[in-house]
Amino acid sequence: MKKAVKQHCPIQDFKPDVREEFIYIYTAENPLEDLPRELSLFLDHEFLKKNKDYKTDMRFELLDSEERLFGVDRFSYLGSIDDWMNLDSSTNLEELVREYVSHVGKESFFDLF
């Protein structure tokens, strides 16, 4: 799973978090790679690495353990709906990862529903 996320996610600073039937994909909110080079010269990179903020916009859920059916959700930021939104399900977790994590951190993420 982690290898597939690393291969297909445009944000390389991520952390998977497995909790019971959920796998959350956490990404750094302000990746160090996005800082202008001039600004990064004045910053303590070790301090920043230790004190990054992470958020989760995508998760995978084991829906049926016998069938090994997985679902993928994205977090919705539509004002009154701030909650998880189901996108798809499949018995092939790697296929779901490949198809959906490529949108994390991109504008196309908000077109998923």
C-alpha positions as CSV (number, residue, x, y, z in Angstrom):
1,M,0.0,0.0,0.0
2,K,2.7,2.5,1.0
3,K,4.7,1.7,-2.1
4,A,1.7,2.3,-4.3
5,V,0.9,5.6,-2.6
6,K,4.6,6.7,-3.0
7,Q,4.5,5.7,-6.7
8,H,1.3,7.5,-7.6
9,C,0.9,10.4,-5.1
10,P,2.2,13.8,-6.3
11,I,3.0,14.7,-2.7
12,Q,5.9,12.6,-1.5
13,D,5.8,13.8,2.1
14,F,2.9,11.6,3.3
15,K,2.2,9.3,6.2
16,P,-0.2,6.4,6.1
17,D,-2.1,5.8,9.3
18,V,-3.8,2.5,9.8
19,R,-6.7,2.5,12.3
20,E,-8.9,-0.5,12.6
21,E,-10.7,-0.7,9.2
22,F,-9.4,2.7,7.9
23,I,-6.1,3.7,6.2
24,Y,-5.7,7.5,6.3
25,I,-3.3,9.2,4.0
26,Y,-1.8,12.3,5.7
27,T,0.2,14.8,3.7
28,A,2.2,17.8,4.8
29,E,0.2,21.0,4.6
30,N,3.3,23.1,3.7
31,P,5.9,20.9,2.1
32,L,9.4,22.2,2.3
33,E,9.8,21.6,-1.4
34,D,7.2,24.3,-2.1
35,L,9.2,27.1,-0.3
36,P,11.0,29.6,-2.5
37,R,14.7,28.8,-2.6
38,E,15.7,32.3,-1.3
39,L,13.4,31.9,1.8
40,S,14.6,28.3,2.5
41,L,18.2,29.6,2.9
42,F,17.2,31.4,6.1
43,L,15.1,28.6,7.7
44,D,16.1,25.8,10.1
45,H,15.1,22.8,8.0
46,E,15.6,20.3,10.9
47,F,13.2,22.3,13.0
48,L,10.7,22.5,10.2
49,K,10.9,18.8,9.5
50,K,10.1,18.1,13.2
51,N,7.2,20.6,13.4
52,K,5.2,20.0,10.2
53,D,1.5,20.1,10.1
54,Y,-0.2,17.1,8.4
55,K,-3.8,16.8,7.2
56,T,-5.8,14.0,5.7
57,D,-8.0,14.4,2.7
58,M,-8.2,10.8,1.6
59,R,-8.9,7.5,3.3
60,F,-9.4,3.9,2.4
61,E,-11.8,1.7,4.3
62,L,-12.2,-2.1,4.5
63,L,-15.9,-2.4,3.8
64,D,-16.2,-6.2,3.8
65,S,-13.4,-8.4,5.3
66,E,-14.6,-11.6,3.8
67,E,-14.8,-10.2,0.2
68,R,-11.8,-7.9,0.8
69,L,-13.9,-5.0,-0.5
70,F,-12.4,-1.6,0.0
71,G,-13.8,1.9,-0.3
72,V,-12.1,5.2,-1.0
73,D,-13.3,8.5,0.5
74,R,-12.2,12.1,0.1
75,F,-12.9,14.9,2.6
76,S,-15.5,17.4,1.3
77,Y,-15.0,21.1,1.9
78,L,-18.4,22.2,0.7
79,G,-19.3,24.3,3.7
80,S,-22.2,22.6,5.3
81,I,-21.0,19.1,4.3
82,D,-17.5,19.1,6.0
83,D,-17.4,15.3,6.1
84,W,-16.1,12.3,4.2
85,M,-17.6,11.6,0.8
86,N,-17.6,8.1,-0.7
87,L,-15.9,7.9,-4.1
88,D,-15.6,4.3,-5.2
89,S,-15.2,0.7,-4.0
90,S,-13.3,-2.3,-5.3
91,T,-11.8,-5.6,-4.2
92,N,-8.5,-4.4,-5.7
93,L,-7.0,-1.9,-3.1
94,E,-4.0,-1.2,-5.2
95,E,-6.2,-0.2,-8.2
96,L,-8.1,2.2,-6.0
97,V,-4.8,3.7,-4.7
98,R,-3.5,4.1,-8.2
99,E,-6.6,5.8,-9.5
100,Y,-7.3,8.2,-6.6
101,V,-4.1,9.2,-4.8
102,S,-2.8,10.9,-8.0
103,H,-5.3,13.7,-7.3
104,V,-4.1,14.4,-3.7
105,G,-2.7,18.0,-3.6
106,K,-4.0,18.8,-7.1
107,E,-7.0,20.9,-8.2
108,S,-8.5,17.7,-9.8
109,F,-9.0,16.4,-6.2
110,F,-12.0,18.8,-5.9
111,D,-13.6,17.4,-9.0
112,L,-13.8,13.9,-7.4
113,F,-17.3,12.9,-6.2
